[in-house]
Protein backbone atom coordinates (compact mmCIF):
# COMPACT_ATOMS: atom_id res chain seq x y z
CA UNK A 1 0.00 0.00 0.00
CA UNK A 2 2.89 2.35 0.78
CA UNK A 3 4.35 1.79 -2.68
CA UNK A 4 1.01 2.61 -4.31
CA UNK A 5 0.68 5.83 -2.30
CA UNK A 6 4.26 6.79 -3.14
CA UNK A 7 3.56 6.15 -6.82
CA UNK A 8 0.41 8.28 -6.78
CA UNK A 9 2.20 11.14 -5.01
CA UNK A 10 5.19 11.06 -7.36
CA UNK A 11 5.14 14.27 -9.41
CA UNK A 12 8.40 13.85 -11.29
CA UNK A 13 8.21 14.23 -15.05
CA UNK A 14 5.28 15.35 -17.14
CA UNK A 15 2.07 13.42 -17.12
CA UNK A 16 -0.08 12.69 -20.13
CA UNK A 17 -2.54 15.33 -18.92
CA UNK A 18 0.14 18.01 -19.13
CA UNK A 19 1.07 16.87 -22.65
CA UNK A 20 -2.59 16.98 -23.70
CA UNK A 21 -2.95 20.51 -22.33
CA UNK A 22 0.22 21.60 -24.13
CA UNK A 23 -1.04 20.15 -27.43
CA UNK A 24 -4.41 21.84 -26.92
CA UNK A 25 -2.77 25.24 -26.39
CA UNK A 26 -0.58 24.84 -29.47
CA UNK A 27 -3.60 23.76 -31.53
CA UNK A 28 -5.58 26.82 -30.39
CA UNK A 29 -2.71 29.11 -31.38
CA UNK A 30 -2.40 27.45 -34.79
CA UNK A 31 -6.14 27.71 -35.47
CA UNK A 32 -6.23 31.33 -34.30
CA UNK A 33 -3.52 32.45 -36.72
CA UNK A 34 -4.30 30.01 -39.56
CA UNK A 35 -6.17 32.56 -41.69
CA UNK A 36 -3.46 35.21 -41.32
CA UNK A 37 -0.72 32.74 -42.14
CA UNK A 38 -2.68 31.42 -45.13
CA UNK A 39 -3.19 34.94 -46.48
CA UNK A 40 0.47 35.86 -46.09
CA UNK A 41 1.76 32.59 -47.56
CA UNK A 42 -0.58 32.97 -50.54
CA UNK A 43 0.69 36.50 -51.14
CA UNK A 44 4.31 35.35 -50.93
CA UNK A 45 3.82 32.44 -53.33
CA UNK A 46 1.86 34.62 -55.78
CA UNK A 47 4.71 37.15 -55.76
CA UNK A 48 7.39 34.52 -56.25
CA UNK A 49 5.57 32.73 -59.06
CA UNK A 50 4.64 36.05 -60.67
CA UNK A 51 8.29 37.09 -60.77
CA UNK A 52 9.34 33.65 -62.03
CA UNK A 53 6.75 33.88 -64.82
CA UNK A 54 7.98 37.35 -65.75
CA UNK A 55 11.57 36.13 -65.88
CA UNK A 56 10.60 33.11 -67.98
CA UNK A 57 8.67 35.33 -70.42
CA UNK A 58 11.60 37.76 -70.74
CA UNK A 59 13.95 34.86 -71.48
CA UNK A 60 11.48 33.42 -74.00
CA UNK A 61 11.02 36.71 -75.89
CA UNK A 62 14.75 37.44 -76.07
CA UNK A 63 15.41 34.37 -78.25
mmCIF file of the C-alpha atoms, coordinates in Angstrom:
data_MODEL
# 
_entry.id   MODEL 
# 
loop_
_atom_site.group_PDB 
_atom_site.id 
_atom_site.type_symbol 
_atom_site.label_atom_id 
_atom_site.label_alt_id 
_atom_site.label_comp_id 
_atom_site.label_asym_id 
_atom_site.label_entity_id 
_atom_site.label_seq_id 
_atom_site.pdbx_PDB_ins_code 
_atom_site.Cartn_x 
_atom_site.Cartn_y 
_atom_site.Cartn_z 
_atom_site.occupancy 
_atom_site.B_iso_or_equiv 
_atom_site.pdbx_formal_charge 
_atom_site.auth_seq_id 
_atom_site.auth_comp_id 
_atom_site.auth_asym_id 
_atom_site.auth_atom_id 
_atom_site.pdbx_PDB_model_num 
ATOM 1  C CA . UNK A 1 1  ? 0.000  0.000  0.000   1.00 0.00 ? 1  UNK A CA 1 
ATOM 2  C CA . UNK A 1 2  ? 2.893  2.348  0.778   1.00 0.00 ? 2  UNK A CA 1 
ATOM 3  C CA . UNK A 1 3  ? 4.351  1.790  -2.681  1.00 0.00 ? 3  UNK A CA 1 
ATOM 4  C CA . UNK A 1 4  ? 1.012  2.615  -4.306  1.00 0.00 ? 4  UNK A CA 1 
ATOM 5  C CA . UNK A 1 5  ? 0.676  5.832  -2.301  1.00 0.00 ? 5  UNK A CA 1 
ATOM 6  C CA . UNK A 1 6  ? 4.255  6.791  -3.137  1.00 0.00 ? 6  UNK A CA 1 
ATOM 7  C CA . UNK A 1 7  ? 3.560  6.147  -6.823  1.00 0.00 ? 7  UNK A CA 1 
ATOM 8  C CA . UNK A 1 8  ? 0.413  8.285  -6.781  1.00 0.00 ? 8  UNK A CA 1 
ATOM 9  C CA . UNK A 1 9  ? 2.199  11.143 -5.009  1.00 0.00 ? 9  UNK A CA 1 
ATOM 10 C CA . UNK A 1 10 ? 5.194  11.062 -7.356  1.00 0.00 ? 10 UNK A CA 1 
ATOM 11 C CA . UNK A 1 11 ? 5.141  14.266 -9.405  1.00 0.00 ? 11 UNK A CA 1 
ATOM 12 C CA . UNK A 1 12 ? 8.404  13.845 -11.294 1.00 0.00 ? 12 UNK A CA 1 
ATOM 13 C CA . UNK A 1 13 ? 8.207  14.234 -15.046 1.00 0.00 ? 13 UNK A CA 1 
ATOM 14 C CA . UNK A 1 14 ? 5.285  15.354 -17.139 1.00 0.00 ? 14 UNK A CA 1 
ATOM 15 C CA . UNK A 1 15 ? 2.071  13.421 -17.116 1.00 0.00 ? 15 UNK A CA 1 
ATOM 16 C CA . UNK A 1 16 ? -0.081 12.695 -20.128 1.00 0.00 ? 16 UNK A CA 1 
ATOM 17 C CA . UNK A 1 17 ? -2.542 15.330 -18.921 1.00 0.00 ? 17 UNK A CA 1 
ATOM 18 C CA . UNK A 1 18 ? 0.142  18.011 -19.133 1.00 0.00 ? 18 UNK A CA 1 
ATOM 19 C CA . UNK A 1 19 ? 1.067  16.865 -22.647 1.00 0.00 ? 19 UNK A CA 1 
ATOM 20 C CA . UNK A 1 20 ? -2.592 16.979 -23.698 1.00 0.00 ? 20 UNK A CA 1 
ATOM 21 C CA . UNK A 1 21 ? -2.953 20.511 -22.328 1.00 0.00 ? 21 UNK A CA 1 
ATOM 22 C CA . UNK A 1 22 ? 0.216  21.596 -24.130 1.00 0.00 ? 22 UNK A CA 1 
ATOM 23 C CA . UNK A 1 23 ? -1.036 20.146 -27.427 1.00 0.00 ? 23 UNK A CA 1 
ATOM 24 C CA . UNK A 1 24 ? -4.413 21.837 -26.924 1.00 0.00 ? 24 UNK A CA 1 
ATOM 25 C CA . UNK A 1 25 ? -2.769 25.244 -26.391 1.00 0.00 ? 25 UNK A CA 1 
ATOM 26 C CA . UNK A 1 26 ? -0.576 24.835 -29.468 1.00 0.00 ? 26 UNK A CA 1 
ATOM 27 C CA . UNK A 1 27 ? -3.603 23.760 -31.527 1.00 0.00 ? 27 UNK A CA 1 
ATOM 28 C CA . UNK A 1 28 ? -5.578 26.819 -30.389 1.00 0.00 ? 28 UNK A CA 1 
ATOM 29 C CA . UNK A 1 29 ? -2.708 29.108 -31.380 1.00 0.00 ? 29 UNK A CA 1 
ATOM 30 C CA . UNK A 1 30 ? -2.404 27.445 -34.792 1.00 0.00 ? 30 UNK A CA 1 
ATOM 31 C CA . UNK A 1 31 ? -6.138 27.706 -35.468 1.00 0.00 ? 31 UNK A CA 1 
ATOM 32 C CA . UNK A 1 32 ? -6.231 31.329 -34.298 1.00 0.00 ? 32 UNK A CA 1 
ATOM 33 C CA . UNK A 1 33 ? -3.522 32.454 -36.716 1.00 0.00 ? 33 UNK A CA 1 
ATOM 34 C CA . UNK A 1 34 ? -4.302 30.014 -39.556 1.00 0.00 ? 34 UNK A CA 1 
ATOM 35 C CA . UNK A 1 35 ? -6.175 32.557 -41.689 1.00 0.00 ? 35 UNK A CA 1 
ATOM 36 C CA . UNK A 1 36 ? -3.462 35.213 -41.317 1.00 0.00 ? 36 UNK A CA 1 
ATOM 37 C CA . UNK A 1 37 ? -0.722 32.742 -42.142 1.00 0.00 ? 37 UNK A CA 1 
ATOM 38 C CA . UNK A 1 38 ? -2.678 31.419 -45.127 1.00 0.00 ? 38 UNK A CA 1 
ATOM 39 C CA . UNK A 1 39 ? -3.189 34.945 -46.480 1.00 0.00 ? 39 UNK A CA 1 
ATOM 40 C CA . UNK A 1 40 ? 0.471  35.863 -46.093 1.00 0.00 ? 40 UNK A CA 1 
ATOM 41 C CA . UNK A 1 41 ? 1.758  32.593 -47.561 1.00 0.00 ? 41 UNK A CA 1 
ATOM 42 C CA . UNK A 1 42 ? -0.578 32.968 -50.538 1.00 0.00 ? 42 UNK A CA 1 
ATOM 43 C CA . UNK A 1 43 ? 0.691  36.501 -51.138 1.00 0.00 ? 43 UNK A CA 1 
ATOM 44 C CA . UNK A 1 44 ? 4.309  35.347 -50.932 1.00 0.00 ? 44 UNK A CA 1 
ATOM 45 C CA . UNK A 1 45 ? 3.825  32.440 -53.332 1.00 0.00 ? 45 UNK A CA 1 
ATOM 46 C CA . UNK A 1 46 ? 1.863  34.620 -55.777 1.00 0.00 ? 46 UNK A CA 1 
ATOM 47 C CA . UNK A 1 47 ? 4.706  37.151 -55.762 1.00 0.00 ? 47 UNK A CA 1 
ATOM 48 C CA . UNK A 1 48 ? 7.391  34.519 -56.246 1.00 0.00 ? 48 UNK A CA 1 
ATOM 49 C CA . UNK A 1 49 ? 5.566  32.728 -59.058 1.00 0.00 ? 49 UNK A CA 1 
ATOM 50 C CA . UNK A 1 50 ? 4.637  36.048 -60.675 1.00 0.00 ? 50 UNK A CA 1 
ATOM 51 C CA . UNK A 1 51 ? 8.290  37.094 -60.770 1.00 0.00 ? 51 UNK A CA 1 
ATOM 52 C CA . UNK A 1 52 ? 9.336  33.654 -62.032 1.00 0.00 ? 52 UNK A CA 1 
ATOM 53 C CA . UNK A 1 53 ? 6.754  33.876 -64.819 1.00 0.00 ? 53 UNK A CA 1 
ATOM 54 C CA . UNK A 1 54 ? 7.980  37.352 -65.754 1.00 0.00 ? 54 UNK A CA 1 
ATOM 55 C CA . UNK A 1 55 ? 11.570 36.128 -65.879 1.00 0.00 ? 55 UNK A CA 1 
ATOM 56 C CA . UNK A 1 56 ? 10.602 33.114 -67.980 1.00 0.00 ? 56 UNK A CA 1 
ATOM 57 C CA . UNK A 1 57 ? 8.668  35.334 -70.416 1.00 0.00 ? 57 UNK A CA 1 
ATOM 58 C CA . UNK A 1 58 ? 11.600 37.756 -70.739 1.00 0.00 ? 58 UNK A CA 1 
ATOM 59 C CA . UNK A 1 59 ? 13.951 34.855 -71.483 1.00 0.00 ? 59 UNK A CA 1 
ATOM 60 C CA . UNK A 1 60 ? 11.481 33.416 -73.996 1.00 0.00 ? 60 UNK A CA 1 
ATOM 61 C CA . UNK A 1 61 ? 11.016 36.707 -75.887 1.00 0.00 ? 61 UNK A CA 1 
ATOM 62 C CA . UNK A 1 62 ? 14.749 37.438 -76.070 1.00 0.00 ? 62 UNK A CA 1 
ATOM 63 C CA . UNK A 1 63 ? 15.411 34.369 -78.249 1.00 0.00 ? 63 UNK A CA 1 
# 
